[in-house]
Amino acid sequence: VEDNRAAYAEKFKLAEEILDKDSLTPDGAFYLWLKVRDAEAFTKKLYDEEQVIVLPGKYLGAEDKGQNPAEQYLRIALVHDIESTSKALKSIKKVLDNE
């Protein structure tokens, strides 16, 4: 358990350094939320250009009064080894920078 906590702490720190952008990290989670302009379009572009898969937040949020609070967010799971995670985060940053 301690090893897993340390590994995830390292991945979240890496995400903060690479993305250089505010993200939301739930307590005890293996994923983070990253705000973007259009999560669905960004998800498609990220896969098309970098073959990295993330999930648009709107697929996980419930609508309230016609609004989905997760619509502008990506859910990024940090479940792979540190090298793969670093590579994926750099790909996300590359696509973010080209928006």
Helices and strands as residue ranges (DSSP letters): H 2-19, E 23-24, E 31-35, H 39-50, E 55-56, G 57-59, E 73-77, H 82-97
